[in-house]
Amino acid sequence: MRLTKWLDDGIPPAQGAEWAGNSVAVLLATYTRCVEGQPPDLKRRLEAAGDLLERPSAG
């Protein structure tokens, strides 16, 4: 599916929705579970930019 590939490739959901003629809500409701591998990549990008908030210690 093309939308799944777009999301997997990091296309922003708003852009993918526009290209597909859908709303962002429909796109995310339908394809959220299809996106693979992005969280680790996004975390690395945020860490590199110094924008990742650290969770407070529980102890």
Steps between C-alpha positions, in 0.01 A plus 500: 500500500637835400384688812666246725826546311474877521449484876778243540729730299430786739260708292310718751143375550353837402681489165408137434137572583494795261656298218256215560197726524428396860493678830786448744254335741398242237859438398619445856198292601556274201878482475641557849569130552674475164786735581810299583839600632434868550509533881869398536598726208298792636650451845853509353416819310358667810799393710740635238319833502492508881120515495416173674364551850631260756249330726548566869647214700253291695731458792 
